[in-house]
Amino acid sequence: MSNKKNNDLIKAYKIIDNAQYGVLCLAKDNEAYGVPLSIVRVEDTLYFHTGQKGQKIEFINSNHHISITFVGEVEVPHLYDKNEIEEIVNDPSNHGKFVNSVFTTSFESVIIIGEAIEVIDENKKIEIMRAICQKYTPDMMDYFDIPINRSLSITKTFKVDIRDLELRSKKVEI
């Protein structure tokens, strides 16, 4: 793997790992559905959980091909003070720079393409739920057995092996 690809993968995984949620995008027939979920990455696989029924399940059962989008840092740049802006806008040769550096955003995101495959093995489901809880409620892991005992039988878990990954980013600089 080239250095750039390896660096992009490291950056993409960091965005995924730091994201508070990912938006799961589903399609069936001519209908689309997107829903934010608590998602965890373990190596090259993503995991999420859901209830036994609902729109997500209907869509996944109809079409297990999915995409997931994670958004990292987003910032509207504030590169110039009022006086600098006035100077720039009064010189038409600077209008391109003005538009490209003021009316834009710096951002980073990752788009994953894969297949949502239900995990039914009870021990694997517990591992998945443990990983999700470790990401979102690490200070409560001493009590992990309580929610597992209460909800494991009514929870579906899914894995998504990352088939394609697209890192998108733009850093606005002067």
N, C-alpha and C positions, 0 to 999 in steps of 0.2 A: 504494500500500500504506500502511495506517495506521501511525503510529509504534509502537503496541503490537505489531502484527503484525510489523513490521520488527525491533523489539527482541526479540520472541520467537524469530524466525528466527535472529538473531545469537546469542542464548543457546543455542538448539538446536544450531546448527552448532558452537559452542564445546564443548558436551558431546560431540558426535560426534567432533570432532577430538581431544579429550583422552582419550577412552575407550580403554582398552587393548584392548578387544574389543567386538563387538556380538553379540547372540544372534540368529542367523538362525532364524526359525520357519517351518516348512513343514507342509503337509498334503496327504494323498492319501487318497481314500476316507474311511474313518472313523478314520484314523490320523494322529497328530501327531508332529512331530519338531522338536527345537530343538537347535542346536549353536552354541557360541561360536566366532567367527571373527575373524581380523585383517582389519579393514575400513578402507578409506580413503575419504575424501570429496574429490572434485574438483568444485568449484562445486556444482551441484545433483544430482550423481550419486555414488552409492556404488559401490565396486568391491571384489571379493574374488576369491580364487583357491582352487582345490581340485585334488585328483587327478582322474584320468580316470574312476574308478569309485567306487562306494560308495553309501551310503544317501542322502546329500545329492543326488547326481546322479539317483538313482531318483526321489526326491520331486520335484525340479525338473522332470525330464522329464515327470512325471505332472501337475504343477500348478505353473506358473511364478509364480503369485500368492503373494507372501511378505510377511512382516513382519520387521522387525529392531528389536530393542530395545537401546538404549544406556543405561547407568546412570552418572550423574556422582557428585557428592558425596552421601554418605549419612551421617547422624550421629544418634545417639540423644542427645537433649539432656540435659545435666546442669545444670539451671538453679538448683537449690536445694541448700543444705547440709542436713544432717540436722535441725538445729534449725528451719529454715524449713519443711521438710516436715512436721514434727510440728505446727507452728502451723497449717498449711494443712489437714491431715487432721482436726484437732480442731474445725474450723469447717465444718460441712456446706455452708454457702453458698459455700465455695471448692472443693468437690469437682469441679465442672465444669472449673474452671481447672486443677486438679490433673491430672485425667484427660487433658485436651487438651494439656497442656504437659509431662507426664512420661511417659505411656504412649503414645508416638508417636515418629515419626522425622521429621527434616528430610531431604528428598531432592530429587533432580532426575533426570529421565529423559526420553528421547525415544523415541517409537515411530514407525517409518517403515512405510508401506504402499507396495508397488510390485510390480514384476515383475522376476524374475531372467532376464536375457537373456544368453545366452552370446556372448562376443566372440571371434571366430575369426580376425580379421585379425592377422597376426603382429606388425606394427608397433604396433598398438593394444595388443596383449597385452603387449608390452615396455614401453609407456608405463604401463600399469596396474601391472605388476610393479615398475617403477621408483618409482611413487608409493607403493606399499605398502612397499617397502624404505626409501624416504626417510622414511616415518613411523616405522617400527619399528627400523630399523638405519641411521640417518643417518650415523654415523661409519664405516660400512663401504662407502659408495658407491663408493669407488675400486676395489673388487673386484666390483662389480655384474655384470660380464660373465661371471664364473665361474659363478654359479648360473643365470644366464639361458641360457648355452650348454649347461649340463648338464640343465636341467629344463623349458625352454620347450615342448618337444615333448610332454611328459607332463603338462602343467599345463593345466587349464581355467580361464578367467577369465570373470567375470560382471559385468555392470553392472546397477544398479538405479536407474532414474530415479525420483526421489522424487515419488510421486503424492499422498500425504497425509503430513502430519507432525503429530504431537501432542506438545507439550511439556507435561510434567507436573512440578510442583514444589510443595514445601511448605516454608516456613521457619517454624520454631517460635520464637516470641518471647514474652517475658513481657508 
